[in-house]
Amino acid sequence: MIGSLHLGSALTAAFLASLVEAVEALTIVLAVAMIRGWRPAGLGGLASLALIVIVLVRCWIASRSIYCNSPLGCSECVGCARQFYALRA
């Protein structure tokens, strides 16, 4: 079983990594807005958010359809991997 200290540090690291990526994405959108204007930057940002939502929903649906009897809850990882391979075909 994973200790609460390890779980907390893993969650903190994942949150901070996501925060860094969000700041990087915002920087890219602002750079595009300065060069091309706000409309293409806004449309690109909305398109990327829509794509992220679609991928997350598909991974969630795939992970709910797989039964995994593991204490670590591997069904999310297996479901996402299976869904991404299905997208390639």
JOSUL-V206789 format. One record per helix or strand. SS is the DSSP state (helix for helix, strand for strand). FROM is the first residue (numbers start at 1). LEN is the number of residues. If there is no record, write none. Layout:
SS_FROM_LEN ; SS_FROM_LEN
This chain:
helix_4_33 ; helix_38_27 ; helix_75_14
